[in-house]
Amino acid sequence: MPRVKLFDQQEVLQKATDLFWKQGYHATSMQDLVTHLGINRASLYDTYGGKKSLFLQAITWYKKVKHAQTRAFLQQHKSVKTGFQKLLAAALQECNLDKDRKGCFMVNTATELIPGDEDIREIVADNNIQFERIFYNYLQTGVQSGEINAGKDLKAIASLLYTTLSGLRVVTKAGVQKKKLELSLGTLLSLLD
């Protein structure tokens, strides 16, 4: 008779993501995962494969969740300028509330594992493309509504918004002052005027 899994696989991916994000890939041992996830080693290997396989599943899951959350967040705001202002403000708030100062999971992963890991490079590159596409499509709605000038280079702005969002999570790790960052974000958002 097959063994029944007594754990929620999505919850495990969330917990694994949190641990990898806080400690990094190399600093997280299989014993750390067993302890943190509350699953025995055999079940962990049986369900997720080894550490690398679990990491790939966790980062892919994280990417999918973040894309869906960001898309839904922006769609709540008819004003594109307001949507981006609130998105960046929420990211800044989240960073300031993070006691562990984890930064950006994707950036942390890229700096730790690229170059050297083609699977990770592809995931991180796809994440960048998808976020820029989400931002570009949202900017397009601003052009269609007349809120944003049609002559603006929306692809460049989408790329800059994503780069800033990622960088924001990095610089807050070093304790850059919130007020300074708010002024920078205001300057960035003025590109939409």
Backbone torsions as a table, in degrees:
resi	resn	phi	psi	omega
1	MET	NA	132.7	-179.6
2	PRO	-67.4	147.1	178.6
3	ARG	-77.3	140.6	179.2
4	VAL	-91.9	132.4	178.1
5	LYS	-75.5	130.5	-176.7
6	LEU	-104.0	30.1	179.6
7	PHE	-144.5	155.5	178.9
8	ASP	-85.5	116.5	-174.9
9	GLN	-64.2	-34.6	177.8
10	GLN	-68.3	-39.0	177.9
11	GLU	-64.0	-38.3	178.1
12	VAL	-64.4	-42.3	178.3
13	LEU	-62.7	-39.1	177.5
14	GLN	-62.1	-46.9	-179.3
15	LYS	-65.6	-40.0	178.5
16	ALA	-63.9	-43.2	177.5
17	THR	-57.5	-48.0	-179.8
18	ASP	-57.9	-42.8	-178.8
19	LEU	-69.1	-47.7	178.2
20	PHE	-60.7	-38.6	-179.3
21	TRP	-65.0	-42.0	-177.8
22	LYS	-73.4	-42.0	-172.5
23	GLN	-101.4	-23.7	-172.4
24	GLY	92.3	163.0	-177.5
25	TYR	-66.6	-53.2	-174.2
26	HIS	-66.7	-33.2	-177.8
27	ALA	-80.7	-7.2	179.7
28	THR	-97.9	116.9	-180.0
29	SER	-92.1	165.6	174.7
30	MET	-60.6	-36.2	178.4
31	GLN	-66.2	-37.5	174.6
32	ASP	-57.8	-45.1	-179.3
33	LEU	-64.7	-46.1	178.6
34	VAL	-57.0	-46.8	-178.6
35	THR	-66.5	-48.6	-175.9
36	HIS	-68.1	-38.0	-176.2
37	LEU	-84.4	-19.8	-179.4
38	GLY	70.7	29.7	179.7
39	ILE	-121.9	143.3	178.7
40	ASN	-72.5	157.6	-173.6
41	ARG	-58.0	-41.4	-179.2
42	ALA	-63.1	-42.5	178.4
43	SER	-66.1	-37.6	179.2
44	LEU	-62.5	-47.8	178.6
45	TYR	-66.1	-41.7	-177.4
46	ASP	-63.5	-40.4	-175.0
47	THR	-87.0	-41.5	-171.5
48	TYR	-114.7	-7.0	-173.7
49	GLY	81.7	-152.7	-179.6
50	GLY	-83.6	-169.4	-177.9
51	LYS	-59.0	-46.0	-178.9
52	LYS	-62.5	-44.0	179.7
53	SER	-63.0	-42.3	177.6
54	LEU	-63.8	-41.8	178.9
55	PHE	-61.3	-45.8	179.1
56	LEU	-61.3	-41.3	177.7
57	GLN	-66.2	-40.4	-179.3
58	ALA	-65.8	-45.5	-177.3
59	ILE	-71.0	-33.4	175.7
60	THR	-67.3	-42.2	176.7
61	TRP	-62.0	-45.8	-179.9
62	TYR	-58.5	-46.2	-179.7
63	LYS	-59.2	-47.1	-179.5
64	LYS	-62.0	-44.3	180.0
65	VAL	-64.6	-46.2	-178.5
66	LYS	-63.7	-38.6	177.5
67	HIS	-62.7	-47.6	-179.1
68	ALA	-63.4	-42.5	179.5
69	GLN	-63.7	-43.1	-178.2
70	THR	-66.7	-44.3	178.3
71	ARG	-59.0	-47.5	-179.5
72	ALA	-63.9	-41.2	179.5
73	PHE	-60.3	-49.0	-177.9
74	LEU	-65.4	-38.3	-178.7
75	GLN	-65.7	-17.4	176.6
76	GLN	-71.6	-15.2	-174.2
77	HIS	-115.9	116.1	178.6
78	LYS	-69.3	-35.6	176.7
79	SER	-80.7	118.9	-179.8
80	VAL	-64.0	-40.8	179.1
81	LYS	-61.5	-43.5	177.9
82	THR	-65.0	-41.7	180.0
83	GLY	-58.7	-47.5	179.2
84	PHE	-69.1	-38.3	178.5
85	GLN	-60.8	-45.1	-179.0
86	LYS	-69.9	-35.8	177.4
87	LEU	-63.1	-47.3	-179.8
88	LEU	-67.6	-38.5	177.6
89	ALA	-64.7	-39.7	178.6
90	ALA	-65.9	-40.0	178.2
91	ALA	-64.0	-42.7	179.1
92	LEU	-63.4	-43.4	178.5
93	GLN	-61.6	-45.2	179.1
94	GLU	-60.0	-43.3	179.2
95	CYS	-62.9	-42.8	-178.1
96	ASN	-69.3	-26.1	179.2
97	LEU	-86.8	-11.2	-177.8
98	ASP	-78.0	101.9	-178.3
99	LYS	-63.1	-29.1	-178.5
100	ASP	-83.0	-9.5	-177.7
101	ARG	46.5	56.6	-175.9
102	LYS	-73.7	-24.0	-177.4
103	GLY	77.2	-147.2	-178.3
104	CYS	-100.8	124.4	-178.1
105	PHE	-59.4	-42.1	-179.2
106	MET	-67.6	-43.3	179.0
107	VAL	-64.9	-44.1	177.8
108	ASN	-57.3	-44.4	-179.6
109	THR	-64.2	-45.0	-179.9
110	ALA	-60.7	-45.3	-176.7
111	THR	-71.9	-27.5	179.6
112	GLU	-82.7	-36.7	-167.7
113	LEU	-116.4	-6.8	178.2
114	ILE	-115.8	135.0	-1.9
115	PRO	-76.7	168.1	177.0
116	GLY	122.1	-20.1	-179.2
117	ASP	-134.0	102.1	-175.8
118	GLU	-66.5	-35.9	178.1
119	ASP	-60.0	-45.5	-179.9
120	ILE	-67.2	-41.8	178.7
121	ARG	-57.0	-43.6	-179.8
122	GLU	-65.2	-41.1	179.1
123	ILE	-64.7	-45.8	-179.3
124	VAL	-66.2	-42.6	178.9
125	ALA	-62.3	-43.2	178.2
126	ASP	-64.1	-38.1	177.3
127	ASN	-59.4	-45.4	178.5
128	ASN	-59.7	-47.4	-179.1
129	ILE	-60.5	-45.9	-177.4
130	GLN	-65.2	-42.6	178.7
131	PHE	-64.7	-43.4	178.8
132	GLU	-62.7	-35.5	177.9
133	ARG	-66.9	-43.1	177.4
134	ILE	-58.4	-47.2	-178.7
135	PHE	-66.5	-42.5	179.1
136	TYR	-60.4	-47.6	-179.8
137	ASN	-61.3	-38.8	178.8
138	TYR	-68.2	-41.3	175.8
139	LEU	-60.1	-37.3	177.8
140	GLN	-59.0	-37.7	178.7
141	THR	-65.1	-32.2	176.1
142	GLY	-67.7	-36.6	176.3
143	VAL	-67.6	-44.4	-178.9
144	GLN	-62.6	-33.7	-180.0
145	SER	-84.4	-8.5	-178.8
146	GLY	86.8	4.3	-179.7
147	GLU	-74.5	-32.1	-177.9
148	ILE	-118.9	137.8	-179.9
149	ASN	-62.6	130.6	-177.9
150	ALA	-65.4	-17.6	-178.4
151	GLY	-81.6	-3.9	-177.7
152	LYS	-76.3	149.6	177.3
153	ASP	-82.6	90.1	-173.6
154	LEU	-65.2	-33.7	179.1
155	LYS	-65.6	-41.6	178.6
156	ALA	-66.4	-40.4	179.4
157	ILE	-66.6	-41.7	178.5
158	ALA	-60.8	-42.5	178.4
159	SER	-64.0	-43.4	179.4
160	LEU	-64.6	-40.9	177.8
161	LEU	-61.2	-44.0	179.5
162	TYR	-66.8	-43.4	178.9
163	THR	-60.4	-41.9	179.4
164	THR	-65.9	-43.6	179.4
165	LEU	-59.9	-44.7	178.3
166	SER	-65.9	-45.1	-179.4
167	GLY	-64.6	-35.0	177.5
168	LEU	-56.2	-42.7	-179.3
169	ARG	-69.3	-26.6	178.8
170	VAL	-78.2	-49.5	-174.7
171	VAL	-68.7	-25.3	177.4
172	THR	-70.6	-21.0	174.9
173	LYS	-61.2	-33.2	-178.2
174	ALA	-88.7	-1.1	175.5
175	GLY	83.3	28.0	176.3
176	VAL	-60.5	139.1	-174.7
177	GLN	-63.3	137.7	-178.1
178	LYS	-58.4	-43.1	-177.7
179	LYS	-61.4	-42.1	178.5
180	LYS	-61.1	-42.7	-179.7
181	LEU	-67.8	-38.7	178.3
182	GLU	-61.1	-39.8	177.7
183	LEU	-64.8	-41.2	178.1
184	SER	-63.4	-42.7	-179.7
185	LEU	-65.3	-37.2	176.4
186	GLY	-61.6	-41.1	177.5
187	THR	-63.2	-43.3	177.7
188	LEU	-60.3	-46.1	-177.3
189	LEU	-67.4	-21.1	178.2
190	SER	-66.5	-16.6	175.4
191	LEU	-63.8	-21.2	-179.1
192	LEU	-83.6	-10.9	-179.0
193	ASP	-73.0	NA	NA
